[in-house]
Amino acid sequence: MLSEGIFYDTLRQALWTSVIMSTPILLVALVVGLAIGLFQALTSVQEMTLTFVPKVTAIVIVFWMTMGFMTQSLVAFFEGHIVPLIAGGL
């Protein structure tokens, strides 16, 4: 039977893994958003596509560049936590 401690430890590790995996994308979205906001404030250009297109482009580029890292993190989590729980019979 799965104890509460094992459940909460696995949940904690899953949440931490998701934070680690999403950090690069969130940081790039924050930096690009701040840069565009500063540019808009300085030039008084209030175009909605000016905020959306560069941010999405930067997010897609960073996602593409960090896919290997994200995959390794997810595989390490599954091999280190989920598979042993399944193999051990829970």
Secondary structure, DSSP 8 states (H G I E B T S, - for coil): ---HHHHHHHHHHHHHHHHHHHHHHHHHHHHHHHHHHHHHHHHT---HHHHHHHHHHHHHHHHHHHHHHHHHHHHHHIIIIIHHHHHTT-
